[in-house]
Amino acid sequence: MYQCPECSHEWNPEELVEEEETLEIKDANGNPLQDGDTVIVLKNLPVKGASGPIKAGTKVKNIRLTDGDHNIDCKIDGFGAMALKSEFVRKA
């Protein structure tokens, strides 16, 4: 058995390590999304504090998937950092 000096966690190096569950996030069409994908917004999305909405057809590059209700983190030109729901985008 090995023991971590910082947290005292013990483990056996000969035991098989179980793989962690990966996020299975799909777009509006059911296509699986991955970190770094490019997506297209399907409908106008209002943005709190902005003068106008994110327009349908806006291309969003280099997305990052997260846990939670808004499961896509990205940067959109003219709006900055955003969190989007996968149900309002499709894979480009």
N, C-alpha and C positions, 0 to 999 in steps of 0.2 A: 504494500500500500504506500502511496505517496500522499503528502500532506502539504497544502499551501501554507507558507509561513505568515501570510497576511490575514487570511480568513479562516484557517484551520479546516478547509474543505478536504476530505479524503477521497481518493479514487484508486482503482486498480488499473494500471496501464495495460493489462492483458485483456480486460473486458472490452467488448465491442462498444464503440461510441454510437449512440443513436443519432441519426440526422435530425436536425431541427426542422419543424414544419416551415415550408416556404409560403409566402403570401401568394394566393391564387386570385388575382384581380383581373377581371375581364371588362372589356369596353362594352358599349351599347349593343354591338353586334355579336358579342360572345367570344371575341378573339382575346386570347391571353395577352396581358401587358407585362413588360419587363422594364427595369430601370434603364434609362437612356433612350427609350423609344420616342418617336415623334407621333403626336396625336393631333386631331382636328376637332375643334369645338362644334357641336351639332346645332345648338340654338343660342340665341342671345342670352347672356348671363349678366344680370345686374350686379354691380360692384358697389358695396357700401362705401361712401365717401368719394366716389369717382364721378366725373361729369357724364359719363356714358357707360353703356354695357360693353362686355366683351362680345364682339359680333360673331355670329355663326360663320364658320369657315376659317376662323383664325387658327393658324398652325402654331402648335406649341412643341418646341424641341427639348430634348434631353430631360424627360420627366423622371421623378424619383417616387417610388411607391412607399406608402406608409400605412400604418394601422389606423383605424378610426373611420368616422363617417365620411370625411373628405380625404380620400385615400391616394391622391396624387398631389405632390408638391412640385412646383415649377416656377419659372420666371416668364412673364409675358411682356413683350415690348410695349411700352406706354403705360403699363399697370404695375410692374415690379413683381415681387414674390407673391405667389397665390397658392391656394389649396383648392383643388377641384374634385368633384365627384366623378367616378369613372363612368357613371350612367349617362353623362352628358358629352362624352367624347368618343371618337372612333380612331382606330389605329390608321396612320397614314401609309 
